[in-house]
Amino acid sequence: MVWTKKFYLKKAAAMGLCLLALACTLAGCGSGREAVTVRVGSLKGPTSLGLLNLMDKSSKGETADAYEFQMATGADELLPLMAKGDLDILLVPANVAAALYQKTDGGVTAIDINTLGVLYMVTGTAEINGISDLKGKTVYLTGKGTTPEASLRYLLDANGLQEGDVTLEFRSEATEVAAVLAENPDAIGLLPQPFVTAACMQNENLKAVVDINEEWMRVQGGAGDGSGMVTGVTVVRREFLEENPDAVAAFLEEHAASAEAINKDPAPGAALAVKEGIVAKEPIALTAIPQCNIVCITGQEMKEALSGYLEILNDFNAELTGGALPGDDFYYIR
């Protein structure tokens, strides 16, 4: 299947397809099944935005099962809990999900992609309309040796830019990249949402000029290899999935509905994002949410996008994916 830019941009349509497919899987569950408690972990970032409406409904007792949500600032706080069986479902970066699969000897399964690309090129005055315009430029970014660098280098290569054509200057934090941009209006930075929106609101001279997700889809549309840029993935403990398949199916349906809701009307989600400490201010959240590419992609479509993306990361640095690519059993296709 070729993943086109049009598919990703129409997130609402994707949500509808996801809900339709999941409704079919739930048809045989039966309304009389015993409810269970599902323990869900996530990070304070874009990958949790699609959960917010579900969290709100759960607090009001409006979900099929009882949920216990735990949010952390770093994956290292949640991964041990998942490995020990203290969490059932976890939303993490795609490469972290693959590494967890290796660390637990296949003990986790990917059930959906929850977030696509969230990286943007930001500048004050530099004339940049696409990756090819970066030739001879310097780009400031975080994440040396990690997914931001891997993603950018992949796009540079795909646009015919060789080593040395673009200088990459790394900083330890996004705030340091923003400081460089503030000092030098012609500088170019690679930043993630919602930090892009926050930086642009704090400095009216800054603007997002290139959507890396769109650049990625343009490249993939030409290559036609079926992979796509993936930021966040939802995984479930294999043991929990085997023991509670109906609860997992119910979660997927509710997760899809939650993602669809925040895409259709970001305002309630923006308030919840501030409440949960994901974003500092509602205006930032309200502007950033539509740029975070919140989705619910499952089944074969998930496998094609995620496996292709992980292959690119693995080729760049195998340590990012835990030393090897996950097996076919990593991908939940019902």
N, C-alpha and C positions, 0 to 999 in steps of 0.2 A: 504494500500500500504506500503511495506517495503522500507524504505529509505536506500540505500546502499552507502558505501563509493565510489564505482565506479561511481554512479550517480553524486555525488558532485564533484568528481575530473574532470569529463568531462564537464566543464562549457561551453565550446563552443557548445557542443551538446545541452545542456539545453537552451542556447540562441536561437539556431535554432528552437527547439520545441516551445519555447515561441513566436517567431516571426511568425511561421506557424499558431499557434492557434489564435494569435491576428489578423493576416491577414484575417482570416475567419470572425472574429467578425466585422472587418472594411468593409467587402465586401458590406454590405448594407448601409453604411454611406452616400455614394454619394459624388461625388467630388464637388458638388455645394453648400455644406453647408457653412454657414457664419462662418468665423474664429472668435475665441474669444481670449481674453488675459488670460493666465493661470499664476497665481502667485505661485511660488514654493519656499519653504524654505528648507534648509538643514544645516547640521553641518559640520564644518571643520574637517573631519575625513574620515575613510574608506567608510562610507555610502554615501558620495558624489562622490566618484571616478567614479561610473558608470554613473553619470550625465554629466561628463566633456565634452564628445563628443557632447552630446545634447546641452549643453550650448554654445559650439563653433558654432554649426550649427545654433542655434537660433540667435546668434549675426550676422550671415551672411544672415539671412532671408531665411534659407533653411528648415524651419519646417512648419508643417501643421497649427499651430497656433502661435500667438505671446506669448513669455514667458518672465516673469519678475522673475529673480532669486535673492534670498536673502540668504546669508550664514552667520552663526553665530558660535561662539565658544562654546556656551552653549544652551541647549534646552530651558532653562528658558527665553531666549530672543525671541524664536519663538512660544512657546506654547500659550501665550496670544494673539498673532496675529492670530493664527489659530482659537482660541476660539471666537475671535471677528469677524471673517470672513474676515480678512485682508490678509489671505493666503488661497489658494485653495488646494494645495498639500504640504505634509510635509514628509521629510525623517528623521526618528528618530530611536533610539534604540527600540527593540521589546517591552520591558516592558513599555517604555514611551508611545508608541502607545496604549497599552492596558489601561494604566492609563488615557490617554487623552479620550479614549472612555467612561470610567466611569465618568470623570469630565464633559464631554459635554452631558451626558445622551444619549449616542449612536450617537453622532453627527458626528463621523468620521468612515470611512470604510477602512480596509486594502485592498490594491489593488495588492501589490506584496512584495515579500521578495527581498531586493536588496543586502544584504551582509550576508554571513554565518559566521562561526567562524573565529576570527582574533587573538585569544590568543595563545601564545607559551611559553613553558618552556625554559628559557635561563640560561646557566651556563658557567663557564670556564672549570673546570676539573671534576665536579661531573659525575659519571657514571649513567646516567638516559636515559633509552630507552623507557619508558612508565610509566603510572600512578602507576602501581604496584611497581615500583622501588623507589617510594617516601617514603616507610615505614621506619620510624626512621629518616627521614630527616626534615629539616625546609624549608619552602617555603615563600619567601617574595613577597608580592603583594599589590595592592591598592584595594579600593572598599569594605571595611568592611560592611557587611550587604547588599551588592548590587550584581549585576549579576556576576562579577568575582568570588566572594566567593561562590555564589550559584552554579555556573557551576562546580567549582573545587570540592566542597563538594559532589555534585551529582556523579562525576566521581570517587572520592575516595570511596564512598559507593558502587558504581557499581563494583569496583575492590576489594571489600572485606576488605577495610581499615576502621577501626573503629575510633571513637573519641579518640584522643591521639596517634594514630599511626603516624600521621603527624602533625607537629607544623606549624601553620599559623602565620606569623609575618606581620602585616599590616603597610604600609607607606602611607602618604597622597598623594604623587605624584610618577609618574613613574620614574622621575629623581632620587628620593631617593632610589628606588629599584635598579636602575642602579649603583648608588654610592656604595651600599652594594656589588654588584657583582664585581665591580672594586677593592674593598678593599679585598674581600675574593673570590678567584677563585673557591673555592669549594662550594660557596653559590649557591642557586637555586632561580630564580625569575620567576614570571608569568607576562608577559608583552603583550600588544597588538601591532599589526602592525598599522602604520609604525614605531612605536617607537622601535620595536625589531630590525629592520634593522639599524636604526640610532645608537642604542646602540652598535650593533656589529661592525659597521663601525668605531665608535669612539674608540672601544677597541677590537683589533684584537684577543684577547684571549677569547672573548665571542662567543658563538654560540647557535643557536636555536636547541634544542635537541628533543623536543616533540611538535608536532602539536596538539593542543587541539581539533581542529575540527576533525582530523582523529581519535583521541581517542574517541570522542563523537560518531562518526559514527560506530566505531567498537563495542561500547557498544550497540548502537541502532540496529545495524545489528543482534546482538545476541538476543536482546529483541524482535525485530520485531513489536514494537508498533507504528511505523510510524512517530515518532517525530524526529526532527533534531535540531542541534544547529543553532540559528538564532541571528545575530547581528543587522542588520538594516531592517526596514520595511517602506514601503511607504504607507501613508494614504491620503485619500481625504475627504474633507468636504462632508457629505451626501447631503446637499442642492445643492452643486455644481455638484455632480455626477448625481442627479436627473434632474437638469436643463441642463446639458451639457454632456450626456453620450458619445456622439461621440468625444468630446474633450478629455475625460478621456481615451477612447479607443485609440485615436491617441497618447496621451502621453505614454501609455503603449507600443505601438509599437515602438515609438521613444526611449523610455527608454531602451527597450530590445536591440535595435540596437546599442545604445550608450555603453551599458555594453559589448556587444559582441565585439565591436570595440576595447575597451581598453584591453580586454583579448587577442585578436588576435595580437595587436601591441601596447605594453605599452609605446613606446617612445613618441608619440604625447601626450598621456595622462599624462605622467610624466611632460612634459613641462607645460601642463595646470594645473597640480596639484600645481606646484610651483607658477605659475601665480596667482592662486586663494588663495594662502596662506595655502594650506592643508599640504604640505610638504616643508621643507626648501630648499632642494637641489635636483636637478634632478637625480643624481646617487642613492640617497636614494629612491626616488619615483620609479625609474626604477626597482630596486631590490624588493621593497616592494609590488608593484601592483600585481604581480602574486601570492603573498602569502595572499592576502586580500579576496580571495573567493568572488569575485564580480559576482553576478548572477541576473537573473530576473525570479523569480518563481511565477506563478500566479495560480488562480483557485483552484481546489481541492487539488493539490499538495501543494500549499501555505497553505491552511487551515490545512492539516495534520501536516506539519512541525511546523507551528507557534502555533497552538493550543496545540500540545504536549510539545513544549518548554515552553510556558506560564504556562502550568499546573505544570511543574517542578519548575519554579520560584515561582508560587503561593504557592506551598507546602512548599517551603523554607521560604518565607516571603510574605504574601498576600499584604502587602503595596507596593511591587514592581510592582504589576499589578493593582494598584488602589483599592485594597480591595476585589476584586472578579475577576473571569474570565469573559472575554467578551462573549456576546451571539453570536449565529450563524450569526446574522445580521452584525457582525463585519467583516466578511469575504466576499469579493466580488467575486462571482462566476457567470460568465455570461454564 
